[in-house]
Amino acid sequence: MIARDGFEAAMLISICRAVKMSKSAHVPERAFTRKFPNDGRQVKKALRELIRERYVKQHPTRGEMTYDLTNEGLAFCREMVQKKH
């Protein structure tokens, strides 16, 4: 389970926003990493961890790798949205 206040959580929230809370949307890495321009190594590490923990899935495409949310990732996003309100 990812830390609720850690960098991985921030990355997952960024992915949630990039896919607009949709499980069917696939986005390239640049769509959600631009919020962390100075943290390249940390971004890669967090993304690998989110994939390993099954919050995010990778999809190879012709041009580049894309990512989407799993059920667990979407549940985390919904939980975070509910906590804000």
N, C-alpha and C positions, 0 to 999 in steps of 0.2 A: 504494500500500500504506500502511495506517495505521501510525502509530508504535505499537509494542508497549507503550510505557509512557505514552502521551499521554492527553489528555482524550477523544479519539475512541475509543481502546481501552477506556477506562472506560465510555463510553456504550454501546459495542457489548456489553460484558460485562453491563451492566445490562439491555440488550434481551434477551440470551441467557437471563438469569435470568427475565425477565418472561414469555417464551414457553416457558420450561422446556425449552430446547434442542430445540424442535420447529419444523420448517419450515412446518407447517400452521396454527400459531397466529398470530392477528393480535391485536395489543394497541394500545390508545390510547396516545398520547404520555405522558399522566400516569402510566401504569403503570410506565414506566422512567425518567421524569425526576424523580420525587419524591426521589430520592437526591441531587439537585443543586439544592436549593431557591434558592440564592443566585447561580446561574450561568445565568440565563435566556438571555442573549445568546449565551453560549458553548455552551449546549445546542443552540440553534437552528442555530448554525454547524456544530457537530459532526454533527448529524443530517443537514444538507444534504450535508456531505462524505461521510458513510457511504452516503447514497443515491447520490451522484455516483460513488463508488468501487464501487458495486454490492454492498455488504455487507448493505444493508437495502432493502426495497421499501415504497412507500407504497400504501395502498388507501383510496380515498375511500369512505365509507359515508354513510348517511343522517344520522347524528348527528355524526360527527367522523372525522377521518383516523385510520386504523390502520396499523400497521407490522408487518412480518414479516422473517425472515431469508432471505437468498439462500443458494445453495450455498456461496459464498465466506464469508459471515457465519457459517454453521454450522461450516464447516471451521476458521475462526479460533477459535470458541468451544471446539470440541473440542481444538484444539491448546493453548489456555490451560488447560483442565481437565487435560490430560495433564501439563503442566509443573508443576502443583500437586502431583501425586502422584508 
